[in-house]
Structure formats: C-alpha cells, structure tokens
C-alpha cells in the first residue's frame, strides 16, 4: 500500500460545512510525511535515517568506511587522504589514513607551526597554547618557541612577556638565560644590575663598570679578593701569608733546604716569600 498524506480543505458557504479530503502520496524515501516532497519526511523506512532537512537517507552502515552517502542515499568515495568522511572534498575528512594527521577536517603529512601531534586516540593536529609558536603538548608549559613579543624560559618551557629575577634576556635568540650565580638580577650573564645585590663567589671579584657590575676571576695567588690583580687579595690559600699590601706571599723554604739546592734551573728564580713561623706576614726577599 502506498504511503499517503491526507490534508483537508474546508469550504464553508453560508450555513453549510463541506470537508474535502486531498490525498498526497509521500516521496518514496519517506515512511510518513507532511507533504509530497522528499524534504517533507516525518519518519523513515528501516535502515534509513531522518537528517536535519527532513530527508530520509541511508544509514552510514550502508556505505563502507571510505565512502559517504549523498542526499539521495548513494554512496561515493571519500578523498584519497580520508579514512572516513562526510563529503567528497579533501577538507571533508572525519579521520585519516595511517600516514596522515587530521587538521580541521583535512588530512596533512605533518602539523604546521602552532599545532602539535596528538596520538592518544586518532592521529590529529591540536592547537598549541596561544603563547607558543611551537609546542610538545597543549599546555602553557609545553612550549618549544614563542609567539611574537614573548621570550622563552627554557627551564620551564614557558613563554613570558619578560624574564623573571635571576635571568637576563638574550635578544639574539629571544630567550631567558640564567644570571651569574653571584647576581640576583642582571642584564647579561656576568653583568649584575645592582651593586647591593652582588655577592661574588669565592675566587672572583666585583669590577665596577658604569652602573653595572661584573664578576671576574681573582689573581691565581688569592683565595678571595676585592679586585683583580695580585695586590687585592683578602684571603690566601694554605702555605701563604696575606701581607699588608694585599699580596698572598708563599711560605719560605727552610734554610737547610736551601743548602741542598744543587744550583739547577730553579736556582735562577728570584721571588718574595714569608717566614710563616716567624714573620707572620713580613716579607723578605729570598733567592733560591
């Protein structure tokens, strides 16, 4: 029996009521309908489904995984890069073949800048955090490089408007690099920003240069110092004495050791030394 739609046409002359029934056949795709057209379906036959435009189309199961159904229920092949799709175009993909990644409905060979590869489910390209221009994952601590105007703090994987205390900005690479260990804040690796924050490590000294300061190595004769050079020592290593002039003088050899000298190559050296057991810092010239 054909599916029909019954409508009424009321004709009402004065003091009479006449009801006229008009029979319309449903479109072949409909089980029931509100009109004769294929976009007037109200329900569908078995294995067909009602879409958002009141049309009945075959269920997806009627088409293979590499096909989609059109408005007439016919199956057509997806684009060659698509594994599943909803239309014929290369940007109509729902999933991709094994070699490709899904990006906004398209299948691509690799994720572009600003996206990362997500492999927990189907292979897709997901967007990085807005602060990142490249990333490993989608968080703000997963950056590999930064969006314009931001600097990269590599130790935390973050992109920041400015470097935190203890770091300086490397303008050439747009990164935050650590200050020297003696600086709390700095404008370069060894250039401290505030003399009151400079705490130079042992075997280094603080050298003023305008409004900035840098730590340099002490003289090799010093254990600690106040400036570069052999006359600015403030502490000496063992077997040396600090004299009033700021020098660290080595302890002199005993006289009996001198008598054993055979006059070889070391005998030509001339240097100052201290009698560490007697003079306690008073230098004397000693030939060896």
C-alpha positions as CSV (number, residue, x, y, z in Angstrom):
1,X,0.0,0.0,0.0
2,X,1.4,3.4,-0.9
3,X,2.2,5.9,1.8
4,X,-0.2,8.8,1.7
5,X,-0.6,12.2,3.3
6,X,-4.2,13.4,3.9
7,X,-5.0,17.1,4.1
8,X,-8.3,18.8,4.5
9,X,-9.8,21.7,2.5
10,X,-12.7,23.3,4.3
11,X,-15.2,25.0,2.1
12,X,-17.9,26.8,4.1
13,X,-20.7,28.6,2.1
14,X,-23.2,30.4,4.3
15,X,-25.0,27.9,6.7
16,X,-23.0,24.9,5.4
17,X,-19.8,23.0,6.2
18,X,-18.1,20.9,3.5
19,X,-15.0,18.9,4.2
20,X,-12.8,17.9,1.2
21,X,-10.0,15.4,1.7
22,X,-6.9,15.8,-0.5
23,X,-4.7,12.7,-0.7
24,X,-0.9,13.2,-1.4
25,X,1.5,10.3,-1.9
26,X,4.7,10.6,0.2
27,X,8.1,10.5,-1.6
28,X,9.4,7.0,-1.9
29,X,12.2,7.8,0.6
30,X,9.7,8.6,3.4
31,X,7.8,6.2,5.6
32,X,5.4,9.0,6.7
33,X,5.4,12.6,5.6
34,X,3.8,16.0,5.9
35,X,3.9,16.6,2.1
36,X,4.7,15.0,-1.2
37,X,8.3,16.2,-1.5
38,X,11.5,14.4,-0.4
39,X,12.2,17.1,2.3
40,X,8.8,16.6,3.9
41,X,9.5,13.2,5.6
42,X,8.5,12.8,9.3
43,X,9.8,9.2,9.6
44,X,11.9,6.8,7.6
45,X,12.0,3.2,6.5
46,X,14.2,0.7,8.2
47,X,18.0,1.3,7.8
48,X,17.3,4.9,6.7
49,X,17.6,7.9,8.9
50,X,16.0,11.4,9.1
51,X,18.5,14.2,8.6
52,X,18.3,17.8,9.6
53,X,16.5,18.8,6.4
54,X,13.6,16.3,6.9
55,X,15.1,14.0,4.3
56,X,15.5,10.2,4.7
57,X,19.0,9.0,3.8
58,X,20.6,5.5,4.2
59,X,22.3,4.9,7.5
60,X,26.1,5.3,7.4
61,X,26.4,1.5,7.7
62,X,25.1,1.2,4.1
63,X,28.4,2.8,2.9
64,X,31.9,1.5,3.5
65,X,34.3,3.3,5.8
66,X,35.9,5.0,2.8
67,X,32.6,6.3,1.5
68,X,29.9,8.8,2.3
69,X,26.2,9.0,1.3
70,X,24.8,11.9,-0.6
71,X,21.3,13.4,-0.3
72,X,19.9,10.7,-2.5
73,X,21.4,7.9,-0.3
74,X,24.0,7.0,-2.9
75,X,27.5,6.0,-1.6
76,X,30.5,7.9,-3.0
77,X,34.3,7.5,-2.3
78,X,36.0,9.9,0.1
79,X,39.0,11.9,-0.9
80,X,42.1,9.7,-1.1
81,X,43.6,11.1,2.1
82,X,40.5,10.5,4.2
83,X,39.8,7.2,6.0
84,X,36.2,8.3,6.9
85,X,34.4,11.4,5.6
86,X,31.1,13.3,5.3
87,X,31.7,14.7,1.8
88,X,33.8,14.5,-1.4
89,X,36.3,17.2,-0.6
90,X,39.8,17.0,0.9
91,X,38.5,19.1,3.8
92,X,35.6,16.8,4.5
93,X,37.6,14.2,6.4
94,X,36.4,12.7,9.7
95,X,39.6,10.6,10.1
96,X,42.7,10.0,8.1
97,X,44.8,7.1,6.6
98,X,47.6,5.9,8.8
99,X,50.3,8.2,7.2
100,X,48.3,11.4,7.8
101,X,47.1,13.6,10.6
102,X,43.6,15.2,10.8
103,X,43.7,19.0,10.9
104,X,40.4,21.0,10.8
105,X,38.8,18.4,8.5
106,X,41.8,17.9,6.3
107,X,44.5,15.2,6.3
108,X,48.1,16.6,6.4
109,X,51.6,15.0,6.4
110,X,52.7,16.9,9.4
111,X,51.3,19.5,11.8
112,X,52.0,23.2,11.0
113,X,53.5,25.7,13.3
114,X,51.2,26.4,16.2
115,X,50.0,22.8,16.4
116,X,51.2,19.6,18.0
117,X,50.8,15.9,17.1
118,X,48.2,14.2,19.3
119,X,48.3,10.4,19.2
120,X,46.3,9.3,22.2
121,X,43.3,8.5,20.1
122,X,43.2,9.0,16.3
123,X,46.1,11.0,15.0
124,X,45.2,14.7,14.9
125,X,46.9,18.1,15.0
126,X,45.8,20.0,18.1
127,X,46.4,23.7,18.7
128,X,49.2,24.9,21.0
129,X,48.7,27.3,23.8
130,X,48.4,30.9,22.4
131,X,51.7,31.8,24.0
132,X,53.6,29.2,22.0
133,X,54.5,29.2,18.3
134,X,55.7,25.6,18.6
135,X,54.9,23.1,21.3
136,X,55.1,19.5,22.5
137,X,51.6,19.5,24.0
138,X,48.8,22.0,24.6
139,X,49.7,23.5,28.0
140,X,51.4,26.8,28.6
141,X,54.5,24.9,30.0
142,X,54.9,22.8,26.8
143,X,56.4,25.5,24.5
144,X,59.4,24.9,22.3
145,X,59.4,28.5,20.9
146,X,57.3,31.6,21.5
147,X,54.7,33.8,19.8
148,X,56.0,37.3,18.8
149,X,56.7,39.6,21.7
150,X,57.4,36.9,24.2
151,X,60.6,35.4,25.5
152,X,61.3,31.7,26.1
153,X,62.2,30.4,29.6
154,X,63.7,27.1,28.5
155,X,64.0,25.7,32.1
156,X,60.2,25.8,32.5
157,X,59.1,25.5,28.8
158,X,57.1,28.8,29.1
159,X,56.8,32.0,27.1
160,X,56.7,35.2,29.1
161,X,56.5,38.9,28.5
162,X,59.8,39.4,30.4
163,X,62.4,37.3,32.1
164,X,61.9,36.6,35.9
165,X,64.5,37.6,38.5
166,X,67.7,35.6,38.2
167,X,67.6,35.6,34.3
168,X,68.5,38.1,31.6
169,X,67.1,38.5,28.1
170,X,69.1,37.2,25.2
171,X,67.8,39.5,22.4
172,X,69.5,37.5,19.6
173,X,67.6,34.3,20.5
174,X,64.6,35.8,22.4
175,X,65.3,33.5,25.4
176,X,65.8,34.0,29.2
177,X,69.3,32.9,30.2
178,X,70.4,32.5,33.8
179,X,72.4,35.2,35.5
180,X,75.8,34.5,37.0
181,X,75.4,32.8,40.4
182,X,76.6,36.0,42.2
183,X,73.8,38.1,40.8
184,X,70.1,38.3,41.9
185,X,69.2,40.4,38.8
186,X,71.3,41.0,35.7
187,X,71.4,42.4,32.2
188,X,73.9,39.8,31.0
189,X,75.4,36.5,32.1
190,X,78.0,38.2,34.3
191,X,76.7,41.8,34.5
192,X,74.8,42.3,37.7
193,X,72.2,45.1,37.7
194,X,72.6,46.4,41.3
195,X,75.8,46.5,43.3
196,X,73.8,45.9,46.5
197,X,72.8,42.6,45.1
198,X,76.2,41.4,44.1
199,X,77.6,38.6,46.2
200,X,80.6,37.4,44.3
201,X,81.6,33.8,44.7
202,X,84.9,32.8,46.2
203,X,87.8,33.2,43.8
204,X,86.0,36.1,42.0
205,X,85.9,39.8,42.4
206,X,83.5,42.6,41.6
207,X,84.6,45.2,39.0
208,X,82.5,48.4,38.5
209,X,81.6,49.4,35.0
210,X,79.3,52.4,34.9
211,X,76.0,51.4,36.6
212,X,76.5,47.7,36.1
213,X,78.9,45.2,37.7
214,X,80.6,42.1,36.6
215,X,82.4,39.3,38.4
216,X,85.9,38.4,37.3
217,X,88.4,35.8,38.5
218,X,90.8,36.8,41.3
219,X,94.5,36.5,40.8
220,X,95.7,33.0,41.0
221,X,97.7,33.8,44.2
222,X,94.5,34.8,46.0
223,X,91.9,32.6,47.7
224,X,89.5,35.6,47.8
225,X,89.9,39.2,46.6
226,X,88.3,42.7,46.3
227,X,89.5,43.3,42.8
228,X,91.7,41.8,40.0
229,X,95.5,41.6,40.4
230,X,97.9,40.2,42.9
231,X,97.7,43.2,45.3
232,X,94.0,42.9,46.0
233,X,93.8,39.6,47.9
234,X,91.6,39.4,51.0
235,X,92.3,35.8,51.9
236,X,95.1,33.4,51.0
237,X,95.4,29.7,50.4
238,X,97.3,27.4,52.8
239,X,101.1,27.8,52.8
240,X,100.7,31.6,52.1
241,X,100.5,34.7,54.2
242,X,98.5,37.9,53.5
243,X,100.8,40.9,53.7
244,X,99.6,44.5,54.4
245,X,99.9,45.4,50.7
246,X,97.2,42.8,49.8
247,X,99.5,40.2,48.4
248,X,99.5,36.5,49.2
249,X,103.1,35.5,49.7
250,X,104.2,31.9,49.9
251,X,106.0,30.5,52.9
252,X,109.7,30.5,52.5
253,X,111.7,27.2,52.3
254,X,113.8,26.3,55.3
255,X,117.5,27.3,55.2
256,X,118.6,23.7,55.2
257,X,116.5,23.1,52.2
258,X,118.4,26.0,50.5
259,X,121.7,24.4,51.3
260,X,120.6,21.3,49.4
261,X,120.0,23.3,46.3
262,X,122.2,22.0,43.5
263,X,122.1,25.2,41.5
264,X,120.0,23.8,38.8
265,X,117.3,25.5,36.7
266,X,115.2,26.6,39.7
267,X,118.1,28.4,41.3
268,X,117.8,31.2,38.8
269,X,114.3,32.2,40.1
270,X,114.0,35.2,42.3
271,X,110.8,35.8,44.4
272,X,109.4,37.2,47.6
273,X,108.3,34.9,50.4
274,X,107.3,35.0,54.1
275,X,108.8,33.2,57.0
276,X,105.5,31.8,58.1
277,X,106.7,30.7,61.5
278,X,108.4,34.0,62.5
279,X,107.5,37.0,60.4
280,X,103.7,36.2,60.1
281,X,103.3,38.4,57.1
282,X,106.5,40.4,57.0
283,X,108.0,39.7,53.5
284,X,111.6,39.1,52.8
285,X,113.5,38.6,49.5
286,X,114.5,35.0,49.2
287,X,116.8,33.7,46.5
288,X,116.6,30.0,45.6
